[in-house]
Amino acid sequence: MSISFACTTAIRIRNRVRVQFGPDFAWMVLFLMSFAVTFGIPRHGYSQAAAQNTLSSGTTLYVRLVTPVSTKSSHLNQTVTAQVVREITNGRGVLIPIGAIASGKIEKLIPSSQPADHARLLIRFTELAIPNHLPLTLTAHVTEVENARETVLPDGTIQGVLEKDAPIGRVDGMLDRLGSTGTTMEKMGGKTFGKPDTTIDYPSGTDLDLALDQPLAVDSTSPPAVATQIAPALADAVQKLLADAPNRCESKSKKPGDPLNLVVIGSSDQILNAYKQAGWVEPSKLGTRSGAGTVRAVWDGQGYIQAPVSDLYLFGHMENFAFEKMLNTFLKRHHLRLWRSTATTPDGREIWLGASTHDTGLDVHPGVISHAIDPDLDLERTKVGADLMASGTVAAEQLVSRPNPLSEGKTATGANWKTDGQLLVIELKPTSAM
């Protein structure tokens, strides 16, 4: 745009402003426009910055319900809030920090009134509040409810299960494979447990995945929740441990187990507190009571938040800790095991190795009935790190490589897995700093 054209345009605008607002205000407008022409306010700088700070349509936001929702107790147009629990970055900084709040309303709520009717629930999130920023208009829909038995339809509607779709109804052949145990489950299910509850019922703390339906522009980045590098002395101690440590844990009979993908630095008490704050629980020990709880969970199609896990071994001993996170189905859960190593940091802190996997269903084939896992182990590694980061108990997290890393293989029960071979180092805060 030429200077003469700009000046002519400015004068015309001044004349119009003078008619409506008076001469003093008109001259101020003319001065500001002249200043812009003379000194050259960049026209493309803001657009370029905005583009760099814009999340594209389809980007996933990971949130955790603050407001419980249920097709029995919630109501239409009820306000629902959820907290962001995983940072979204653009390579230059954090665009959506942990702690941002997504809010919206329940737009559809249909309880299940007949055995053949699906309960339905639709939450429409419309606003995102980032600390120290103005509220942003959000257009997003739910794509997944983590570890839920329900199905999410393409428009974000959560569709409940039917009575006939309870997990025990979907694994008819499993009872025959189980022999007398299967007969016991069938009797216990029919006479003791009754019909499964098909209500959609999500408590506070339920994890949701949201997909952006439209791009989301953020005016500036936020600081990361934790340091993205561990101290060099800690890194050296970890590398010395990994130089001689096995790549995988193993079963009691020495069959290869899950690959190691976690390193945790901290005491037993810090670990217990960190996972508790992150919403993970310790499983029950294998036994009669936990076995009955498992049978009940499978039959009813419900979760069993303290379902037992099998023991695996590293450094000649079984896991020191196991943790899991489940919702409303026994078939899906996040879970991990931690083993205390003999190595310590230069300041005397304990170093633990861990293996995490995500159970996603049943794996039934000749001679094997076990959980199926998500073959991408790196996704579960990220989940563990994000949950602990959101708990406020982490000082730093960093991915590290090890000698001769693994890239793919099979579990002890024959399931495939893949990984980039890196381990996530999670340095916990001192208890006094939490």
PLY file of the C-alpha trace (Angstrom):
ply
format ascii 1.0
element vertex 434
property float x
property float y
property float z
element edge 433
property int vertex1
property int vertex2
end_header
0.00 0.00 0.00
1.52 3.41 -1.06
2.01 6.21 1.48
-0.18 8.62 -0.52
-3.03 6.14 -0.65
-2.64 5.42 3.06
-2.73 9.12 3.93
-5.81 9.75 1.77
-7.55 6.82 3.45
-6.56 8.11 6.90
-7.98 11.56 6.19
-11.29 10.10 5.00
-11.52 8.03 8.19
-10.68 11.14 10.24
-13.51 13.12 8.62
-16.01 10.37 9.39
-14.82 10.05 12.99
-14.96 13.85 13.46
-18.63 13.89 12.50
-19.53 11.22 15.05
-17.07 11.76 17.91
-15.72 15.31 17.57
-12.50 16.88 16.26
-10.19 15.93 19.16
-10.85 12.22 18.87
-10.57 12.43 15.06
-7.12 14.00 15.20
-5.94 11.27 17.63
-7.06 8.58 15.17
-5.24 10.34 12.33
-2.06 10.58 14.44
-2.09 6.87 15.24
-2.65 5.86 11.64
0.11 8.18 10.46
2.46 6.68 13.05
1.70 3.23 11.71
2.45 4.27 8.13
5.62 6.15 9.03
7.28 3.59 11.27
5.85 0.48 9.68
3.92 -1.76 12.06
4.57 -5.33 10.81
1.54 -6.75 9.10
2.68 -10.35 9.01
4.42 -10.76 12.39
1.27 -11.44 14.38
-0.10 -13.81 11.75
3.13 -15.77 11.74
3.23 -15.99 15.55
-0.43 -16.95 15.65
0.17 -19.72 13.12
3.02 -21.11 15.21
0.81 -21.11 18.30
-2.20 -22.71 16.62
-3.19 -26.31 17.19
-4.63 -27.91 14.09
-8.00 -29.57 13.82
-7.76 -33.17 15.00
-5.25 -32.46 17.77
-5.96 -34.55 20.87
-6.39 -32.96 24.29
-6.10 -35.27 27.29
-8.43 -34.26 30.11
-9.70 -35.67 33.40
-13.27 -35.18 34.59
-13.72 -32.87 37.55
-17.50 -33.18 37.33
-18.88 -36.74 37.65
-21.46 -37.64 34.98
-24.10 -40.36 34.87
-27.13 -41.25 32.78
-28.93 -41.86 36.09
-28.08 -38.76 38.09
-26.93 -36.05 35.63
-29.27 -33.80 33.66
-29.40 -32.06 30.28
-27.46 -28.79 30.03
-25.55 -29.60 33.21
-22.17 -27.85 33.25
-19.23 -30.26 33.04
-15.59 -29.38 33.68
-12.42 -31.36 33.04
-8.76 -30.65 33.74
-6.00 -31.00 31.17
-3.57 -33.68 32.40
-1.02 -33.78 29.58
0.95 -30.90 28.10
0.41 -30.07 24.43
3.51 -28.54 22.87
4.46 -27.12 19.49
8.21 -27.73 19.64
8.84 -24.20 20.92
6.89 -24.30 24.16
3.78 -25.49 25.96
0.56 -24.33 24.30
-1.88 -26.17 26.56
-0.44 -26.68 30.05
-1.41 -29.17 32.70
-4.12 -27.62 34.84
-6.00 -25.83 32.04
-9.76 -26.30 32.42
-12.10 -27.41 29.62
-15.77 -26.74 30.25
-19.03 -27.46 28.47
-22.50 -28.94 28.90
-24.33 -32.22 28.56
-26.20 -31.99 25.23
-27.60 -35.52 25.14
-28.62 -37.77 28.00
-30.65 -40.92 27.32
-30.87 -43.57 30.06
-31.31 -47.20 29.06
-34.96 -48.08 29.69
-35.08 -51.46 27.90
-32.56 -54.32 27.61
-32.22 -53.57 23.89
-31.72 -49.79 24.37
-28.30 -48.21 24.61
-27.78 -45.46 27.16
-26.30 -42.37 25.47
-24.39 -39.37 26.74
-22.95 -36.42 24.80
-20.76 -33.76 26.43
-19.96 -30.75 24.27
-16.87 -28.85 25.44
-16.94 -25.18 24.36
-14.38 -23.26 26.43
-10.77 -23.66 27.53
-9.36 -21.65 30.43
-5.55 -21.47 30.57
-3.98 -19.84 33.65
-2.95 -16.22 32.97
-4.73 -16.20 29.58
-8.11 -15.02 28.41
-10.65 -17.86 27.99
-10.57 -19.53 24.57
-13.50 -20.77 22.52
-13.14 -24.53 22.18
-14.77 -26.78 19.60
-14.00 -30.39 20.44
-15.64 -33.78 20.83
-14.88 -36.86 22.92
-13.07 -39.59 21.00
-12.26 -42.00 23.83
-13.06 -42.67 27.46
-9.93 -44.40 28.71
-10.46 -47.98 29.90
-14.22 -47.73 29.43
-16.50 -50.57 28.34
-18.64 -48.06 26.39
-18.21 -47.10 22.74
-17.70 -43.52 21.51
-19.54 -42.72 18.27
-18.01 -40.43 15.60
-19.90 -37.35 16.82
-18.64 -37.80 20.38
-21.76 -39.50 21.76
-20.87 -42.12 24.36
-22.96 -45.25 23.77
-23.57 -47.63 26.66
-23.39 -51.40 26.55
-26.37 -53.74 26.43
-26.93 -56.53 28.91
-26.11 -59.09 26.26
-22.83 -57.29 25.54
-21.41 -57.78 29.03
-17.89 -59.22 28.58
-18.94 -62.68 29.69
-21.47 -62.74 26.87
-18.79 -61.88 24.32
-16.45 -64.67 25.33
-18.78 -67.67 25.16
-16.03 -70.04 24.19
-13.88 -69.00 27.10
-15.99 -70.84 29.67
-15.47 -74.12 27.86
-11.74 -73.53 27.82
-11.75 -72.86 31.55
-13.31 -76.25 32.36
-14.52 -76.49 35.95
-13.59 -72.86 36.59
-15.83 -71.82 33.72
-18.71 -73.83 35.15
-18.17 -72.14 38.51
-18.19 -68.71 36.90
-21.41 -69.50 35.07
-23.13 -70.65 38.26
-21.82 -67.73 40.30
-22.84 -65.28 37.60
-26.36 -66.56 37.18
-27.22 -67.10 40.85
-25.15 -64.54 42.71
-24.37 -61.52 40.60
-27.61 -60.93 38.70
-27.83 -58.69 35.65
-25.05 -56.25 34.77
-25.70 -52.53 35.24
-25.61 -50.78 31.85
-25.66 -47.20 33.19
-23.04 -44.82 31.83
-21.46 -43.66 35.07
-18.12 -41.84 35.16
-16.74 -40.55 38.46
-14.50 -37.56 38.93
-11.04 -38.59 37.75
-12.19 -40.37 34.58
-9.79 -39.72 31.69
-11.18 -38.52 28.35
-9.54 -37.86 24.98
-10.89 -34.84 23.09
-10.26 -34.07 19.41
-10.32 -30.48 18.17
-12.99 -29.93 15.52
-11.53 -26.53 14.64
-8.04 -25.03 14.98
-7.26 -23.51 18.36
-4.99 -20.44 18.54
-3.16 -19.60 21.77
-1.66 -16.13 22.18
1.53 -17.29 23.95
3.22 -20.33 25.41
3.21 -21.42 29.06
6.10 -22.78 31.17
6.46 -26.57 31.36
5.19 -28.31 34.49
8.52 -30.01 35.21
12.13 -29.79 34.07
12.74 -31.58 30.78
16.30 -32.62 31.63
17.68 -34.47 34.64
20.98 -33.40 36.18
24.13 -34.79 34.47
25.13 -36.68 37.64
21.74 -38.46 37.67
22.01 -39.22 33.96
25.43 -40.81 34.49
24.10 -42.98 37.33
21.19 -44.15 35.18
23.44 -44.98 32.23
25.75 -47.05 34.46
22.74 -49.04 35.66
21.35 -49.57 32.16
24.71 -50.74 30.83
24.35 -54.00 32.77
20.59 -54.22 33.37
18.43 -56.72 31.44
16.19 -55.44 28.66
13.18 -57.36 29.97
11.78 -58.83 33.14
10.89 -62.52 33.19
8.43 -65.00 34.61
9.28 -67.35 37.47
9.98 -70.05 34.87
12.41 -67.66 33.09
10.15 -66.88 30.14
10.79 -63.35 28.77
8.33 -60.80 30.13
7.61 -57.13 29.46
10.40 -54.82 28.20
11.66 -52.24 30.68
10.60 -48.71 29.74
10.67 -46.74 33.01
13.31 -45.48 35.44
12.09 -43.92 38.70
14.35 -42.02 41.10
13.02 -41.74 44.64
12.23 -43.56 47.87
9.51 -46.15 48.50
7.39 -43.56 50.29
7.77 -41.07 47.43
6.73 -43.72 44.91
3.67 -44.74 46.91
2.62 -41.11 47.31
3.24 -40.23 43.66
1.09 -43.04 42.27
-1.63 -42.43 44.84
-1.79 -38.76 43.85
-1.87 -39.79 40.17
-4.93 -42.02 40.73
-3.15 -45.37 40.44
-3.71 -48.13 43.02
-1.82 -51.19 44.22
-3.38 -54.49 43.10
-4.60 -57.14 45.50
-2.49 -60.20 46.08
-3.54 -63.35 44.23
-5.88 -65.38 46.43
-9.42 -66.59 47.01
-10.87 -63.15 47.71
-9.20 -61.45 44.75
-10.19 -64.41 42.55
-13.84 -63.97 43.51
-13.55 -60.25 42.80
-12.14 -61.04 39.37
-15.00 -63.44 38.58
-17.54 -60.83 39.66
-15.90 -58.12 37.53
-15.77 -60.32 34.43
-19.36 -61.49 34.80
-20.88 -58.07 35.50
-18.77 -56.29 32.92
-17.47 -53.97 35.65
-14.07 -52.81 36.77
-12.09 -54.24 39.66
-9.70 -51.44 40.60
-7.49 -53.71 42.68
-7.46 -56.70 40.33
-4.39 -58.87 40.96
-1.47 -58.98 38.54
0.91 -61.85 37.95
4.39 -61.70 39.46
7.36 -61.00 37.21
11.05 -61.01 38.12
14.10 -58.79 37.69
17.47 -58.88 39.46
16.43 -62.29 40.84
13.36 -61.07 42.73
9.70 -60.32 42.03
8.45 -56.76 41.64
8.64 -54.54 44.71
5.63 -52.51 43.61
2.81 -52.90 41.12
0.25 -50.23 40.24
-2.80 -50.15 37.99
-5.52 -47.83 36.78
-8.92 -49.12 35.70
-12.41 -47.73 35.09
-15.47 -49.91 34.52
-14.30 -53.06 32.77
-11.93 -55.79 33.84
-10.74 -56.10 30.24
-8.90 -52.74 30.13
-6.35 -51.29 32.50
-3.06 -49.44 32.67
-0.58 -51.32 34.83
3.10 -51.44 35.66
5.67 -53.09 37.91
8.72 -51.56 39.60
11.89 -53.28 40.82
14.40 -51.72 43.19
17.91 -51.86 41.77
21.14 -51.89 43.79
22.22 -48.62 42.14
21.79 -45.22 43.77
22.29 -41.62 42.70
25.38 -39.67 43.85
23.28 -38.20 46.67
22.05 -41.63 47.79
18.57 -41.84 46.23
17.26 -45.19 45.06
16.90 -46.01 41.35
14.06 -48.29 40.24
13.41 -49.95 36.89
9.88 -50.46 35.62
7.79 -52.04 32.87
4.39 -50.65 31.89
1.75 -52.02 29.51
-1.88 -51.28 28.66
-4.38 -54.15 28.76
-6.97 -53.61 26.03
-9.03 -56.81 25.96
-8.82 -60.58 26.12
-6.24 -62.66 24.28
-7.70 -66.15 23.83
-5.82 -68.73 21.77
-4.85 -72.40 22.24
-3.36 -72.83 25.68
-3.59 -69.13 26.61
-6.24 -66.95 28.20
-4.81 -63.60 29.19
-5.13 -59.87 28.66
-4.36 -58.51 25.21
-2.09 -55.47 25.28
-1.66 -52.37 23.16
1.39 -53.30 21.08
2.73 -49.71 21.14
4.53 -49.69 24.50
5.72 -46.10 24.01
2.14 -44.83 24.32
1.87 -46.41 27.77
5.25 -45.02 28.79
3.96 -41.55 27.88
0.74 -42.16 29.82
2.63 -43.05 32.99
4.88 -40.02 32.71
1.96 -37.67 32.05
-0.10 -38.97 34.97
2.78 -38.57 37.42
3.59 -35.13 36.03
-0.03 -34.05 36.55
0.13 -35.29 40.16
2.60 -32.56 41.09
5.10 -35.06 42.52
7.70 -34.96 39.72
10.82 -32.78 39.56
12.00 -33.77 36.07
11.38 -36.25 33.25
13.66 -37.22 30.39
13.83 -39.98 27.78
17.14 -41.84 27.70
18.61 -44.47 25.42
20.35 -47.62 26.51
22.93 -49.98 24.95
21.43 -52.53 22.56
17.80 -51.36 22.83
14.91 -53.60 21.83
12.46 -52.59 19.10
9.92 -55.42 18.90
9.06 -58.82 20.28
6.43 -60.97 21.97
5.16 -61.18 25.54
5.36 -64.37 27.58
1.85 -65.23 26.31
2.65 -64.52 22.65
1.33 -60.95 22.18
3.29 -58.63 19.87
4.82 -55.36 21.05
6.98 -52.59 19.61
8.99 -49.70 21.07
11.63 -47.12 20.19
13.76 -48.69 22.94
14.02 -45.61 25.12
13.24 -45.45 28.84
11.52 -42.54 30.59
13.45 -41.32 33.62
11.09 -39.88 36.25
12.78 -37.98 39.07
10.41 -37.56 42.01
10.38 -34.47 44.19
11.59 -34.71 47.79
8.64 -35.26 50.10
9.16 -31.83 51.67
8.75 -30.15 48.26
5.36 -31.72 47.50
0 1
1 2
2 3
3 4
4 5
5 6
6 7
7 8
8 9
9 10
10 11
11 12
12 13
13 14
14 15
15 16
16 17
17 18
18 19
19 20
20 21
21 22
22 23
23 24
24 25
25 26
26 27
27 28
28 29
29 30
30 31
31 32
32 33
33 34
34 35
35 36
36 37
37 38
38 39
39 40
40 41
41 42
42 43
43 44
44 45
45 46
46 47
47 48
48 49
49 50
50 51
51 52
52 53
53 54
54 55
55 56
56 57
57 58
58 59
59 60
60 61
61 62
62 63
63 64
64 65
65 66
66 67
67 68
68 69
69 70
70 71
71 72
72 73
73 74
74 75
75 76
76 77
77 78
78 79
79 80
80 81
81 82
82 83
83 84
84 85
85 86
86 87
87 88
88 89
89 90
90 91
91 92
92 93
93 94
94 95
95 96
96 97
97 98
98 99
99 100
100 101
101 102
102 103
103 104
104 105
105 106
106 107
107 108
108 109
109 110
110 111
111 112
112 113
113 114
114 115
115 116
116 117
117 118
118 119
119 120
120 121
121 122
122 123
123 124
124 125
125 126
126 127
127 128
128 129
129 130
130 131
131 132
132 133
133 134
134 135
135 136
136 137
137 138
138 139
139 140
140 141
141 142
142 143
143 144
144 145
145 146
146 147
147 148
148 149
149 150
150 151
151 152
152 153
153 154
154 155
155 156
156 157
157 158
158 159
159 160
160 161
161 162
162 163
163 164
164 165
165 166
166 167
167 168
168 169
169 170
170 171
171 172
172 173
173 174
174 175
175 176
176 177
177 178
178 179
179 180
180 181
181 182
182 183
183 184
184 185
185 186
186 187
187 188
188 189
189 190
190 191
191 192
192 193
193 194
194 195
195 196
196 197
197 198
198 199
199 200
200 201
201 202
202 203
203 204
204 205
205 206
206 207
207 208
208 209
209 210
210 211
211 212
212 213
213 214
214 215
215 216
216 217
217 218
218 219
219 220
220 221
221 222
222 223
223 224
224 225
225 226
226 227
227 228
228 229
229 230
230 231
231 232
232 233
233 234
234 235
235 236
236 237
237 238
238 239
239 240
240 241
241 242
242 243
243 244
244 245
245 246
246 247
247 248
248 249
249 250
250 251
251 252
252 253
253 254
254 255
255 256
256 257
257 258
258 259
259 260
260 261
261 262
262 263
263 264
264 265
265 266
266 267
267 268
268 269
269 270
270 271
271 272
272 273
273 274
274 275
275 276
276 277
277 278
278 279
279 280
280 281
281 282
282 283
283 284
284 285
285 286
286 287
287 288
288 289
289 290
290 291
291 292
292 293
293 294
294 295
295 296
296 297
297 298
298 299
299 300
300 301
301 302
302 303
303 304
304 305
305 306
306 307
307 308
308 309
309 310
310 311
311 312
312 313
313 314
314 315
315 316
316 317
317 318
318 319
319 320
320 321
321 322
322 323
323 324
324 325
325 326
326 327
327 328
328 329
329 330
330 331
331 332
332 333
333 334
334 335
335 336
336 337
337 338
338 339
339 340
340 341
341 342
342 343
343 344
344 345
345 346
346 347
347 348
348 349
349 350
350 351
351 352
352 353
353 354
354 355
355 356
356 357
357 358
358 359
359 360
360 361
361 362
362 363
363 364
364 365
365 366
366 367
367 368
368 369
369 370
370 371
371 372
372 373
373 374
374 375
375 376
376 377
377 378
378 379
379 380
380 381
381 382
382 383
383 384
384 385
385 386
386 387
387 388
388 389
389 390
390 391
391 392
392 393
393 394
394 395
395 396
396 397
397 398
398 399
399 400
400 401
401 402
402 403
403 404
404 405
405 406
406 407
407 408
408 409
409 410
410 411
411 412
412 413
413 414
414 415
415 416
416 417
417 418
418 419
419 420
420 421
421 422
422 423
423 424
424 425
425 426
426 427
427 428
428 429
429 430
430 431
431 432
432 433
